[in-house]
Amino acid sequence: MIRLIHARASDALEALNDDIEMATNGYDRRGREIGVAVLRGTARARDAANGCT
């Protein structure tokens, strides 16, 4: 049971990291280009989640 939870958490973190990396490069998870305003919002959301101001 613990291994299953660990595997799911690891997969979720990897997917989130992939989304952040794609957004940093200017693309959404579907591979479409996103604008600068969206990137700024993504960065703000990431910083808020990490406790940064």
N, C-alpha and C positions, 0 to 999 in steps of 0.2 A: 504494500500500500504506500509506504513512504517513497519507494523508488518511482512509483507512478506519479505521485504528487511532484517529486523533484523533476521528473522528465517533463511534465506539463508546464511547470514553472520555468524551466530552462527553455522550452520551446516558445513560451510566451515572451520571455525576455529577448530571445533571439529575433522574433518577429518584430518586436518593438524597436530594437536596435536597427533592423533593416529599414523600417519605416522612417526612423530619424535620419539614417544615412541617405535614403532616397530624397527626403525633404530637403536636406542640406544641399544636395546636388540639384534641387529645383524640380523634382518630380513627385507626384503622388503615388500611392501604391498600385495604381493602374498604369503607371508609366507616362502619365500626361504631365506636361509642363505646368508648374504652378507659378503664380506671380509673386513679386517681392512682398506684397502685403500679407499673403498667406504664409510666406517664410517667416516673416517677423512674428506673426501670431503663433506659429509653431514653436519658434524659439522662446517666446514668452511663456507658452504653456509648459515647455520642457523645463525652463528655469523655475517656474512656480512649483512644478512637481518635485524638483530637486531642492527646494527651499531657498533658491537664490532670489535676490531682489534686484 
